[in-house]
């Protein structure tokens, strides 16, 4: 993995490069970024750069012996630790290393759900167990084999329970030229004893333009499809790539037509839409509801006089401006609440026909009777 293969994050890349050129490489670093930001890919690219035999000014060379091994995630001085679904108490990350390499090479923006799909997870909970902690200590007790550094990339340290305290000594007093790169999404869920021993590298979510441009250039999407996916993914490349696999990626017309039927209280047409929603499949249902939440929020910005903050394609902006003439902030907020509740229940396998009929009736109530449930009223400062 090279820096040039990672979408955006130019400031973070430069900071990492500077640590090497200035000889300020910290032995324990925490790459903290939201899902889909590329934090794991950045950690791998950084490790490859540190081990590269012919470093270039802005990236690893990509052709030396070390880089070729990194491209296969098979360098002897590169080690990974990650949550897994243990079948036996002695299972460690090495038990699943082939699946891990396949998963990460296929998608450097891997999520825990994607990783679960590579394993026979059943209903087990993911964790990093005590056997894995002992394995980490053992692996990192030796000197580097080929490169200047021996590097451990620990993905999602949030899944280290109290057993993670067994790693404190080796994190605080590692062997010379041993690096820990922790890649996390939620700082609050990391053991404080580990957190206090790392140097923080903050990684922001990707921008709308970064995701859109990537979809256009690397995945040959149309301008309209790339814009909609970039808007819907909200800075999460993992979500954007997952949406590429869905059959139906255009939700705008469907969502607006549904609201029109609800506003007109057209029962037959609403029921036809409910039947259509029920056949969409769970991922498309979730994406549709997520789109609806985002779109109505943009309408709220227009209603609040913050049009300069609205980020919609021209066609959708025109629709949002028209809708803002019939919506209020209160009933728009109520619609958002109903859509978010529906998304929650879709994730938990609710009956889609019953669910979408209920949310349709709730939206009709909000739009026709202007009956805003308590707690959803807009309270200006």
C-alpha positions as CSV (number, residue, x, y, z in Angstrom):
1,X,0.0,0.0,0.0
2,X,1.4,3.4,-1.0
3,X,0.2,6.8,0.0
4,X,-0.8,7.6,-3.5
5,X,-3.3,4.8,-3.5
6,X,-5.2,6.4,-0.6
7,X,-8.0,8.8,-1.3
8,X,-7.5,12.3,0.2
9,X,-5.9,12.9,3.6
10,X,-3.0,14.9,2.2
11,X,-2.3,16.7,5.4
12,X,-2.1,13.5,7.4
13,X,0.2,11.9,4.8
14,X,2.6,14.9,4.9
15,X,2.6,14.8,8.7
16,X,3.6,11.1,8.6
17,X,6.3,11.7,6.0
18,X,7.7,14.5,8.2
19,X,8.1,12.2,11.2
20,X,10.5,10.1,9.1
21,X,12.4,13.0,7.5
22,X,12.8,14.7,10.9
23,X,13.7,11.5,12.6
24,X,10.7,11.8,15.0
25,X,9.1,8.4,14.6
26,X,7.2,7.7,17.8
27,X,7.3,4.0,18.9
28,X,3.5,3.9,19.7
29,X,1.0,5.9,17.6
30,X,-2.8,5.9,17.6
31,X,-4.4,6.5,14.2
32,X,-7.8,7.7,15.2
33,X,-10.4,8.2,12.5
34,X,-14.0,7.4,11.7
35,X,-15.0,4.4,9.7
36,X,-14.2,4.8,6.0
37,X,-11.6,7.5,6.5
38,X,-8.7,5.3,5.4
39,X,-6.9,5.2,8.8
40,X,-6.0,1.5,8.4
41,X,-4.7,2.1,4.8
42,X,-2.6,5.0,6.1
43,X,-1.1,2.9,8.8
44,X,-0.1,0.2,6.2
45,X,1.3,2.9,3.8
46,X,3.3,4.5,6.7
47,X,4.7,1.1,7.7
48,X,5.7,0.4,4.0
49,X,7.4,3.8,3.8
50,X,9.3,3.2,7.0
51,X,10.6,-0.1,5.6
52,X,11.2,1.0,2.0
53,X,14.7,0.5,0.8
54,X,14.6,3.5,-1.6
55,X,12.3,6.1,-0.1
56,X,11.1,8.8,-2.4
57,X,10.3,12.4,-1.2
58,X,6.6,11.7,-1.0
59,X,6.1,8.0,-1.0
60,X,7.7,4.5,-0.9
61,X,9.3,3.4,-4.1
62,X,6.9,0.5,-4.6
63,X,9.4,-1.7,-6.4
64,X,12.1,-2.7,-3.9
65,X,12.1,-6.1,-2.2
66,X,10.5,-4.7,1.0
67,X,7.7,-2.9,-0.9
68,X,6.9,-5.9,-3.0
69,X,6.4,-8.0,0.2
70,X,4.3,-5.2,1.7
71,X,2.1,-5.2,-1.3
72,X,1.3,-8.8,-0.5
73,X,1.1,-8.0,3.3
74,X,3.7,-10.7,3.7
75,X,6.8,-8.9,5.0
76,X,8.4,-10.8,7.9
77,X,8.7,-7.6,10.0
78,X,5.0,-6.6,9.5
79,X,2.6,-8.0,12.0
80,X,-1.2,-7.6,12.3
81,X,-3.5,-7.9,15.3
82,X,-7.3,-7.5,14.9
83,X,-10.6,-8.6,16.4
84,X,-11.6,-12.1,15.5
85,X,-14.3,-14.7,16.4
86,X,-12.5,-17.3,18.3
87,X,-13.6,-20.9,18.1
88,X,-11.0,-22.1,20.6
89,X,-9.4,-20.3,23.5
90,X,-6.0,-20.7,21.9
91,X,-7.0,-19.0,18.6
92,X,-5.0,-15.9,17.8
93,X,-4.8,-13.5,14.8
94,X,-2.4,-15.8,13.1
95,X,-5.1,-18.4,12.9
96,X,-7.0,-16.1,10.5
97,X,-4.0,-14.4,8.8
98,X,-4.8,-15.7,5.3
99,X,-8.4,-14.5,5.5
100,X,-7.1,-11.1,6.8
101,X,-4.8,-10.7,3.9
102,X,-7.5,-11.5,1.4
103,X,-9.9,-9.1,3.1
104,X,-7.5,-6.2,3.4
105,X,-6.1,-6.6,-0.1
106,X,-9.6,-6.7,-1.5
107,X,-10.7,-3.5,0.4
108,X,-8.3,-1.3,2.4
109,X,-11.4,0.5,3.7
110,X,-12.5,-2.7,5.5
111,X,-15.1,-2.6,8.2
112,X,-15.8,-5.0,11.0
113,X,-18.9,-6.2,9.2
114,X,-16.9,-6.8,6.0
115,X,-14.3,-8.7,8.0
116,X,-17.1,-10.8,9.7
117,X,-18.1,-11.9,6.2
118,X,-14.6,-13.6,5.7
119,X,-15.0,-15.7,8.8
120,X,-17.4,-18.3,10.2
121,X,-18.5,-15.8,12.8
122,X,-22.0,-17.3,13.6
123,X,-23.2,-15.3,16.6
124,X,-19.9,-15.0,18.3
125,X,-18.6,-11.6,19.6
126,X,-15.4,-10.2,18.1
127,X,-12.6,-9.6,20.5
128,X,-8.8,-9.6,20.9
129,X,-8.2,-12.3,23.5
130,X,-5.5,-13.0,26.1
131,X,-3.9,-15.6,23.8
132,X,-3.5,-12.9,21.1
133,X,-1.9,-10.5,23.7
134,X,0.6,-13.2,24.6
135,X,1.3,-13.8,20.9
136,X,2.0,-10.1,20.4
137,X,4.5,-10.0,23.2
138,X,6.2,-13.1,21.8
139,X,6.4,-11.8,18.3
140,X,7.8,-8.4,19.3
141,X,10.4,-9.8,21.6
142,X,12.7,-10.4,18.7
143,X,14.8,-8.0,16.6
144,X,13.7,-7.0,13.1
145,X,14.5,-9.7,10.6
146,X,15.0,-7.7,7.4
147,X,14.0,-4.0,7.8
148,X,15.0,-1.3,10.1
149,X,11.7,-1.6,12.0
150,X,9.5,-4.4,13.3
151,X,6.0,-3.0,13.1
152,X,2.7,-4.2,14.6
153,X,-0.5,-2.8,13.3
154,X,-3.3,-3.3,15.8
155,X,-6.7,-2.7,14.2
156,X,-9.6,-1.7,16.5
157,X,-7.9,-1.7,19.9
158,X,-11.4,-1.0,21.2
159,X,-11.9,-4.8,21.3
160,X,-9.1,-5.2,23.8
161,X,-10.6,-6.0,27.1
162,X,-8.8,-5.7,30.4
163,X,-6.4,-8.4,29.0
164,X,-4.9,-5.5,27.0
165,X,-3.1,-4.4,30.2
166,X,-0.7,-7.3,29.6
167,X,0.7,-5.3,26.7
168,X,1.5,-2.2,28.7
169,X,5.1,-3.1,29.4
170,X,6.0,-3.9,25.8
171,X,4.3,-0.8,24.6
172,X,6.1,1.4,27.1
173,X,9.5,-0.3,26.8
174,X,9.6,-2.0,23.5
175,X,12.6,-3.6,21.8
176,X,14.7,-1.1,19.8
177,X,13.1,-0.2,16.5
178,X,9.8,-1.7,17.3
179,X,6.7,0.3,16.4
180,X,3.0,-0.1,17.5
181,X,0.5,1.5,15.2
182,X,-3.0,1.3,16.7
183,X,-5.9,2.0,14.4
184,X,-9.1,3.0,16.2
185,X,-12.5,4.6,15.6
186,X,-13.7,5.3,19.1
187,X,-11.2,6.8,21.6
188,X,-13.6,6.5,24.5
189,X,-13.7,2.7,24.2
190,X,-9.9,2.2,24.4
191,X,-8.3,1.3,27.7
192,X,-7.0,4.5,29.2
193,X,-3.8,2.7,30.2
194,X,-3.0,2.1,26.6
195,X,-4.3,5.4,25.3
196,X,-2.0,7.4,27.6
197,X,1.0,5.6,26.1
198,X,0.4,6.5,22.5
199,X,0.9,9.6,20.3
200,X,-2.4,10.6,18.6
201,X,-2.7,11.0,14.9
202,X,-6.2,12.4,14.1
203,X,-7.7,11.4,10.8
204,X,-10.8,13.3,9.6
205,X,-13.6,11.8,7.5
206,X,-13.3,12.3,3.7
207,X,-14.9,15.2,2.0
208,X,-17.8,15.0,-0.5
209,X,-15.6,16.0,-3.4
210,X,-12.9,13.5,-2.5
211,X,-15.3,10.6,-2.6
212,X,-17.1,11.8,-5.7
213,X,-13.9,12.3,-7.6
214,X,-12.7,8.9,-6.6
215,X,-15.9,7.3,-7.8
216,X,-15.7,9.1,-11.1
217,X,-12.0,8.2,-11.7
218,X,-11.6,4.8,-10.2
219,X,-15.0,3.3,-10.5
220,X,-16.3,5.0,-13.7
221,X,-19.6,6.2,-12.2
222,X,-21.8,8.7,-13.9
223,X,-21.7,12.3,-12.6
224,X,-25.2,11.8,-11.1
225,X,-24.5,8.4,-9.5
226,X,-21.1,9.6,-8.0
227,X,-22.7,12.7,-6.6
228,X,-25.5,10.8,-5.0
229,X,-23.3,8.1,-3.4
230,X,-20.8,10.8,-2.2
231,X,-23.6,12.7,-0.6
232,X,-25.2,9.6,0.9
233,X,-22.0,8.1,2.3
234,X,-21.3,11.3,4.4
235,X,-17.5,11.0,4.3
236,X,-17.4,7.2,4.7
237,X,-15.6,5.5,1.9
238,X,-16.5,2.1,3.3
239,X,-20.2,3.0,2.8
240,X,-19.6,4.5,-0.6
241,X,-17.9,1.3,-1.9
242,X,-20.7,-0.8,-0.4
243,X,-23.3,1.2,-2.3
244,X,-21.5,0.5,-5.5
245,X,-22.6,-3.2,-5.0
246,X,-26.3,-2.3,-4.7
247,X,-28.6,-2.7,-7.7
248,X,-30.5,0.6,-7.2
249,X,-28.4,3.6,-6.3
250,X,-30.8,6.4,-7.3
251,X,-33.1,7.2,-4.3
252,X,-33.9,10.8,-5.0
253,X,-37.0,10.4,-7.3
254,X,-38.3,7.5,-5.3
255,X,-38.0,9.4,-2.0
256,X,-39.6,12.6,-3.3
257,X,-42.5,10.7,-5.0
258,X,-43.1,8.9,-1.7
259,X,-43.4,12.2,0.2
260,X,-45.7,13.6,-2.5
261,X,-48.0,10.6,-2.1
262,X,-47.9,11.0,1.7
263,X,-48.6,14.7,1.4
264,X,-51.6,14.0,-0.9
265,X,-52.8,11.2,1.4
266,X,-53.0,8.9,-1.5
267,X,-53.6,5.5,0.1
268,X,-53.4,3.3,-2.9
269,X,-50.2,4.8,-4.2
270,X,-48.7,4.7,-0.7
271,X,-49.4,1.0,-0.4
272,X,-47.8,0.4,-3.8
273,X,-44.7,2.1,-2.6
274,X,-44.8,0.1,0.6
275,X,-44.8,-3.1,-1.5
276,X,-41.9,-1.7,-3.5
277,X,-39.9,-0.9,-0.4
278,X,-40.4,-4.3,1.0
279,X,-38.8,-5.9,-2.0
280,X,-35.7,-3.7,-2.1
281,X,-33.5,-5.7,0.2
282,X,-32.2,-4.6,3.6
283,X,-29.1,-2.8,2.4
284,X,-31.1,-0.8,-0.1
285,X,-33.7,0.0,2.5
286,X,-31.1,1.3,4.8
287,X,-29.5,3.4,2.1
288,X,-32.9,4.8,1.0
289,X,-33.7,5.8,4.6
290,X,-30.2,7.3,5.1
291,X,-30.7,9.3,1.9
292,X,-34.1,10.5,3.2
293,X,-32.6,11.7,6.5
294,X,-29.8,13.6,4.7
295,X,-32.1,15.1,2.2
296,X,-34.6,16.4,4.7
297,X,-31.7,17.8,6.8
298,X,-30.7,19.8,3.8
299,X,-34.3,21.1,3.6
300,X,-33.9,22.2,7.2
301,X,-30.8,24.2,6.3
302,X,-32.8,26.0,3.6
303,X,-35.7,26.7,6.0
304,X,-33.2,28.1,8.6
305,X,-31.7,30.5,6.0
306,X,-28.4,28.6,5.8
307,X,-28.6,27.9,2.1
308,X,-24.9,28.5,1.8
309,X,-24.3,25.3,3.8
310,X,-26.5,23.1,1.6
311,X,-24.5,20.6,-0.5
312,X,-26.8,19.0,-3.0
313,X,-26.6,18.3,-6.8
314,X,-28.4,20.9,-8.9
315,X,-31.5,18.8,-9.5
316,X,-31.9,17.8,-5.9
317,X,-31.3,21.3,-4.7
318,X,-34.2,22.5,-6.9
319,X,-36.5,19.9,-5.4
320,X,-35.3,20.8,-1.9
321,X,-36.1,24.5,-2.5
322,X,-39.6,23.6,-3.6
323,X,-40.2,21.3,-0.7
324,X,-39.1,24.0,1.8
325,X,-42.2,26.0,0.7
326,X,-44.5,23.3,2.2
327,X,-42.3,22.1,5.1
328,X,-41.6,23.7,8.5
329,X,-38.6,23.0,10.6
330,X,-40.8,21.2,13.2
331,X,-42.4,18.8,10.8
332,X,-39.1,18.3,8.9
333,X,-37.5,17.3,12.1
334,X,-40.4,14.9,12.9
335,X,-39.9,13.2,9.5
336,X,-36.2,12.8,10.2
337,X,-37.0,11.2,13.5
338,X,-39.4,8.7,11.9
339,X,-36.8,7.8,9.2
340,X,-34.1,7.3,11.8
341,X,-36.3,5.1,13.8
342,X,-37.2,3.1,10.7
343,X,-33.4,2.7,9.9
344,X,-32.9,1.4,13.4
345,X,-35.6,-1.2,13.0
346,X,-34.4,-2.3,9.5
347,X,-31.0,-3.0,11.0
348,X,-32.8,-5.3,13.5
349,X,-34.7,-7.2,10.8
350,X,-38.1,-5.7,11.4
351,X,-40.9,-6.8,8.9
352,X,-40.3,-4.3,6.1
353,X,-44.0,-4.2,4.9
354,X,-45.3,-3.4,8.4
355,X,-42.4,-1.0,9.1
356,X,-42.7,1.1,5.9
357,X,-46.5,1.2,6.2
358,X,-46.1,2.6,9.7
359,X,-43.6,5.2,8.8
360,X,-45.7,6.2,5.8
361,X,-48.7,6.8,8.1
362,X,-46.6,8.7,10.6
363,X,-45.3,11.0,7.8
364,X,-48.9,11.5,6.5
365,X,-49.9,12.5,10.1
366,X,-47.0,15.0,10.2
367,X,-47.6,16.5,6.8
368,X,-51.5,16.6,6.8
369,X,-52.4,17.3,10.4
370,X,-49.2,19.2,11.2
371,X,-49.3,17.1,14.4
372,X,-45.7,17.3,15.6
373,X,-44.9,14.7,18.4
374,X,-43.7,16.2,21.7
375,X,-39.9,16.6,21.8
376,X,-39.6,17.2,18.0
377,X,-40.3,20.9,18.1
378,X,-37.5,23.3,17.0
379,X,-36.3,25.4,19.9
380,X,-34.4,28.5,18.6
381,X,-31.6,29.8,20.8
